[in-house]
């Protein structure tokens, strides 16, 4: 990157690829009006070959795996078929004219299948890592035709970044952490983010009309194609999912940001997935921002964090004279490839660009001012006082009900949803419902098959369960008793084994309908062996007043990483988990007695989710939850009044509800434990 002086040269090569049936034609034009002769792609490059390569690369990315020898060879053949003849000659001459700067290569793609293909993963022959997406010589972008003008935005201070995270507070915290060095250096101004209820449609559109106007909007959430229209999911409105069409959002960005906004980052599944006419990224680039970074498929949290850190540092660094978005994204991909053993996740982020220039920001007149030191992180001294209702519950025995909507499992479930939706649209478009994941999974099982559904689940959820700071704090504080987990990975079980290995720990997983099993799976943690072992002989008794009993009601991966089919479809939830009838009396009686005797602490639960409501009825029958029960909700969640009123709860009797962040709740749990320590 040039560090000062005149505006850098920016040579550009436009490559237009059109499809007619199974034939492809390549046209090109250089920034000096060079027009090489059109050519077709070799017979080996067929629609099926491109589609299969894209599918294989997505699956490799979901496993955090590299391309592999076969896909690498195919990638090299695609590269060779594209860059040949007069096009290759023009490319090399434009590189020479760029004077050592990388050449911008804009792919102009109108066909949806071509837009879904990872052109950034084409690899130069005779190389192992010479991909377009991390090349120091070429900067691949996706061109968007637009009537809107373009020019770099002069920025005299920090680049203002507005983060929007309707549901993923954990991901928002990771983004803030990834940008912390840039924020502390004065390169980025972290505007107050929008989360929870502040991301409802009316609130979001109102914020986009208000000062301070961001230069960058970073959206963390879910994207999808609904009724043919690319859309982004916002905070739920009452009990209804709320989505905003990308085209409407682009119009508001154009009207409200008054030329300040230059970049939108869509850290969302399917942000680059084409609808009937265009993808969300293309629509936002065409009418809302100069450039959009979007994703072809999901990436894991640590990959997203490193990618964001490298991308923003390279885009906004204080020594730069210009902020080049294409150069910055190539740097980020290269860092991911290096740090994650060549993981195909590096090719998920793609760049849509409206102009023949990827320089978004002009920093020549900038004065970077280091901001005042940020407030200290949440600690017992800085955290607000533990709510009285939580303090009272923690002072006695209680049962934990750990749902699947909070912490790390929520994003995985959304990735799973997107994967099912994509395959259903391709295989059975008339059977692709909106709404609950269980409905989508039911349609998938009916039209594509339960075995395929199982396989898709494993692709997303396989791998070791991560440690969660909040679950660790919960495990340290949990008393003996009956505790429920709806998470499909053994996060809670592993944490209990770390903190209570000397006590009796039991894991009980009821048999699933149709599995052929007639008794529950029971595991006991053996402290000496540091492992969970099956209890072969029938149990004579379990004492929840002395022992830890964890009921894994949605099944999935066990602590040993063994796999049992999880509850996913509507039929699974309707036919499964009747504790009184599926557990033998020696287990059922003390388990149900303990659940009805001690108050419950509920996390990650939603009364807007029908199988969560059903589960509460299966656990507590028609009786109200025990006195003193408490639900913890994320900040801004629109459910507090429903829990307090008792609508949807057994017995129609409400319970107490508090709001907290995971970090704040962890601090409260640890603080209470210290106060009670002898």
Steps between C-alpha positions, in 0.01 A plus 500: 500500500624850426568698814477855379510746215283484190188294454615144421446356154222247491501277198192284460397199294128430461413136429143427395390135507168401345334162478282356228387155601819319594723728294695791647637802317762735643527863392741754645593866490803672649513843664685631193214374280677177405251245365643152462315257278222310683560135572310205639601291795636156432254208474609385846352816655131412513215625714508175697877528554469856630204412723672192644821693566306772683315238708821316585675821599211602725508160673877530546450844654236369742756240613776766514691282253728603209405445137676166470694369202203425274330837550833680465562333164150594387551859616819522297324369190226764538766771533676378187174486303415860595836676465620394157552641154458874450343543844818373665708739286287802593512401868880492503530831313264670743707365788808659349313830457396489869864567594525230764151553645261201487254490210131530584304218332124559492280200428172608340256216565129514425419131537412392856703179484805694385457747788486211747828358366819585700710659224734621771610137551640458147863398537784584263645184340831372634426657841348360819376826654485735202129572538343817362356572846841541665707606200749789539465560123124487437207630702178310412169680554145464373394795289158660533343722237354816648393848397644645821827702486811400690789679663721432806364643823743739665538400863679747728477298820395151601295274275160471666371141530140421598443137601149356472437167677131411541563170684869420538636698791792259535604561139469874558737474796745303286487767228564772759796300627635448147492875436630602843853580379365717219257672738771563760729642228233747387470341156140386560221668693272235647150647483243378750389165350142402432385182675179339616186713472702786350531291183128479436420636157364839609786561746768398250367722223471790745865454611616506138346846468687631804845631589774390530493351151723193466758442229459124549200290610591153627192275518521178706201274461299294260434553132282309261285510191132536594239481227777560250620817676839513676436608859669545837346386826447764768382470862175305529188713533288342774480133393559558131830483313592839358692541175598803292538471125851588383359732234304700759805520724712620207250779432516611862880493499506716189252749648629508856879476481538790255815375331693421819442125495752317286496137617255240631633177650241222507621244752189300420426162347397532137575872476648421161228249401318620187123544503282505192678814378797573726662422835469719810863602449440600139189703584675684783800575276286619213296752699629525859881489531808502277604153613358204690688210656270198525532127565433204276472264800536508881838523672592418858531770763879495529536525121256792482686677782843469337360593160341817640812597693728472197249657261437813707863554596601483133212726395531772766863493624629840612803494266286450188418772251215299350258230618490227235220252571604235243861503617383473863275201433777315316725560801230363730455186290876443497512529878218247542669254262824535695350481849246222439701249296359598162135482611252555216322745732742759362297509177165571664535883509459660157500864394239677288624825350313768308797679340818412316689611806519332840630802692216602731670748730736792441713543813752760371361776722428278799613572853469194721424583864534227761168492690470495877555158648189285473311405816637200684334166427214380715628390841333445837590857592365656178201269444157605621377328813380142477119513452316400814303227321820336375671536837207328671493214247875442530477483879305172481493180297377554147473321166662640186310490170755586234342572163652506153439866410782660696879475475673304225223267388268771361733593209557131422126438481465794262779365278319166501175674405666676206651173380162324505326793332755508218462130424122508527478789255709300254323164549143586604438875459128473575578336834734764643316661791586812691479505878619251760807284443298194608254564214783538252664181629168315474459599134860402433450156656179443303629613161872418510531247781588458866840354420595809301368721781723313742798547270439874467481533879834325545670730249413802715524361854785249487815589686592555863258710703665831599524625854257781577590754772136523605448122517825469695368755751168315516672166553710636785186630669255215429389298804429125479161428351324455167617726219367514145697578185345544156839562340603237249867517598624400848600847618331476842601138564867569430496806726344305790766231463770765528357656815326216688693187404508368858122483525268256328418635152235329290398575144159373392380506142150355442457270201379663182183384327573265214854429622426144608621578853267427792701648785688823554871538450666558838864605536694552823812715523793301633740748661794260502467422132395858418232370268127437475424128505169320427309365797438146383299359792162655584536778751356429839472865597609853426487763772469850347556652842854362492576419134518706183252377238511658154212424265607541134153533353587603142777241462788554251868464585594334831809597707682205343418659160274202425201606294132435561231630266383837637148639521458727198166451326147572615438125524808461723365755747142371486591134553806528723578580863215401728704472817241324709454215251848476343705498820472196726342571839836482676601807295169666422373535856802676655561708187144632479488550877818711491377707206178586680668566834773747406474827303633503145753733339425521127751625242487490123126431502229675301123490536486596133647157419228235505719202589642695796145553626424132441813399690395703803163325499672161472721586797245663731165375371216743569653616827658846515877515514623488862485823698816703459568386142673754281575549129798699376456678167743687280486881500205631299332164446125564454383212723523628853130586533399158365707313762377722782134468397526122467363480144626177349630365833365193683216601731492845336695634799786737425854498632753773562709621204826696489718624215876463491789444266688167525801686643291673766327177599837325530622775733186472714536122532865522602433787740222309673723193527776708666254647749381154602847344520600406858 
